[in-house]
Amino acid sequence: MLRLLATIRKEWLLLLRDKTGLILLFIMPVVLITVMALIQDAPFKDYQEVKLDILTVDNDHGRLGRYIREGLQSGGQFNIIDSVKGAPLTQESAKALVNSGEYKLSIIIPGGATGAIVSNANRIVNDISKRMGIPVVLPVKSKQDSLDVVIYFDPAAKKAFKSAIHQAIDNFLTQVETNLLLERIKQELRNKNAPETDSLPIQLKAVGLKELSTASTKHADIISNSVQHNVPAWSIFAMFFIVIPIAGNMIREREDGSLLRMKLIPGSYLQILAGKMLFFVGVCVLQFYLMILVGIFLLPLLDLPRLTLGQSHVATWLVASGIGLAATAYGILIGTIFKTPNQALNFGAISIVILSAIGGIWIPLEVMPVKMQIIGHLSPLSWGLDAINDIYLRNGGLADIWVNAAWLIASCAVMLGIAGWVEKRRMN
């Protein structure tokens, strides 16, 4: 026990003397999390929180144009712009502004569009009345012109954005045509069969759409925003950078003979190794909870969302400890394999960046190509992030994170086993 406590004290003193290491472990992660959350705040925001300017040219001046404008404005996502610098927009000026990238989108409503919709509704009512033996002849255009609402997109606009706008405008067109058709039908029914006081209500929408939470508890739904992703993700990244002080200390102990002297002290070397691991796992867990406090208290001061925690704090602590074990074991492995500090520190830093990139730390795994997702799930950082997301986003508990926690602990055991085998070969 004394050897274990002495090792913890030794590592504590070494860390206190290493000012650069302290900055790397505690100050840099705070800066990194803050910067990444600020940079990625807009891409992570829900579309409802983003206002988009839409250039609108209404050549119809009828019901269709009015309905499209009102529908876009009612959603709260769009600002309707029909004039720029005091001059009314035309199709050519709107096209030029969108092509230059100054605006993302322009909608051109053709002249006579509402008239074409009314004529089409009258034609349908006439056909229905004829089949029912009711002599009704509503005015219909002799020649049905083909009219289209024209949409101009910024050439740099993404395909998903275009599809969403197409779907929204198509819904507006369908709704206008349906409403006009129902009005014509109700008007003819009122004229032929019903009293004038009868409103003849007709409602097509018999089945609605309702969103429900997948959570079994009454806990509020948590939105995956820049804070919910970046704080846990970059906390895990920072925890794995513990490999740098661990590997550096181990190599220096070998070079100055400290390791040999410790092994010559009576007793098991495993106690010294356990003390080293216990200390650095504690540092990793401290790092994690410091970053959590940043997400709860600091980031909201910068107009960012507040980090929302899950309900199982025991599961969170277990995952943080598992990540700490994997990170510490990785540091011991690096310090055992490499012979010089430069080799160990360079390889350790670069390998962590690679593991974080493929493990979903920089961007979520689900937006990566399928092959990269398969590779990414082999990264210990991915196991830790999946477990944290299960707790923070899905309100999971111990039953939901035990698989990823087991993978983290198993990886720790494997890396320690490889480090022990390498050290034994070196001693022989």
Buried (B, 14 or more C-beta within 10 A) or exposed (E): EEBBEBBBEBBEEBBEEBEEBBEBBBEEBBEBBBEBBBEBBEEBBEEEEEEBBBBBBBBBEBBBBBBBBEBBEEEEBBEBBEEBEEEEBEBEBBBEBBBEEEBBBBBBBBBBBBBBBBBBBBBBBBEBBEEEEBEBEBEBBEEEEEBEBBBBBBEEBEEEBBEEBEEBBEEBBEEBBBBBBBBBBBBBBBEEEEEEEEEEEEEEEEEEEEEEEEBEEEEEEBBEBBBBBBBBBBBBBBBBBBBBBBBBBBBBBBEEEBBEEBEEEEEEBEBBBBBBBBBBBBBBBBBBEBBBEBBBEBBEEEEBBEBBBBBBEEBBEBBBBBBBBBBBBBBBBBBBBBEEBEBBBEBBBEBBBEBBBBBBBBEBBEEBEEEBBEBBBEBBBBBBBBBBBBBBBBBBBEEBBBEBBEBBBBBBEEBBEBBBEEBEEEEE
